[in-house]
Amino acid sequence: MFPALTSISHYCFSSCANLSSVNLPKVTYLGRAAFGHCSKLTYISVPAVTSIYTSGAYTPLEGNTNLTFANFNALATIPRYLLTNHQKLSSVIIGNAT
C-alpha cells in the first residue's frame, strides 16, 4: 500500500474503525497513538521499527483490544506499556529486545 513509507506520525491512523491489518515492512518509527483505538485491528507487522514514541501510558497501539499478532522484530528495547491491555494477543515477534 505504501512501499516507501518509513515513519508514521502521532495519531496518523488513530480511530480508523475498519482497519484490521497493518503490514509496513520499511517503517522505522511509530508515533503516539499512531494506530490507537482501531477497534478491528487484529494484526500489525512493522518488522523494521526501531523507535516508538511513548509518553506515560500512551503507545502507538493504545485501546486496541482485539490485537492478536504483533511483529516488532527490530526493536532493541520494549517501551513501557507497548502491549498493555491486549488480552487477545497470542503471538508477538520481537528481535533482540530487553
N, C-alpha and C positions, 0 to 999 in steps of 0.2 A: 504494500500500500504506500509506504513512504520509505523507499530503499536507502536514501541518503541521510535520513534523519538521525542526528546524534544527540539531541537534547530535548527533553520535554519540560517545559516551564511550569511554574506554580499554577495549579487549578486548570491546566490545559484541557483535560478530558473529564474533569470533575462533574459528577451527577449526570453522566451520559447513561440514561436509563436502559438503553438497549444494547450497550456494549457488553459483549460476553467473552471475547477473546482478544488478547493482545500479543503480537509477536513482532518485536522490534529488535532485530539482531545487532544493529550498529549503535543503538542508543547507549551513551555512556553516563548520562546524568538524568535523574528524575527529581523534579521539583516538588514542593509541598503540595500534598493532595492532588498530584497530577492525575491520578485515576481514582480519587476519593469518591465514595458514595455512588459508585457504579453498581447498582443493585443486582445486575445479572452477570457481572464479571466472575467467571469461574477459572480462567486460565490467563496467566501472564508469563511471558518469556522475554526477558531482557538480559541475555547472557553476557553482554559487554559492559553493563552498568558497573562503574567503579565509584560513583559518587551519588549519594542520596541525601537530599535536604530533609532534615528532621528538626523540629522545634517543639520541645515538650512531647506531647503525645501525637503531634501532627506528623503523619507519614504519607508517602505517595499513595498508600492503599487504604487509608482510614475509611471505616464504615462499609467495607466490602465483606459482608458476612457469608457470601456464597463461594468464595475463592477456594478451589480445591488443588490447584497446581501453581507453583511459583518457581521460576528459574532466574537466579541471580548469580550465575556461575563465576563471574569475575570479581565479586565482592571480596575484599580482604578483611573487612570488619562489618559485622552485622549491626546496623544502627538500632538504638534503643527503640522499642515499640514497633519495629518494622512489621511484624506479623502478629501483633497483639489482637485478640478477639476474632481470630479467624478459625472458628470451631470446626468448619468443614474441610480445612486444609489437610490433605492426605499425602501430598508429595511436594518436597522442596529440594531444589538443587542449588547449593551454594558452594563455590570452589574451595579456596583455602581460607575460609573465614575463621575469625576468632571470636 
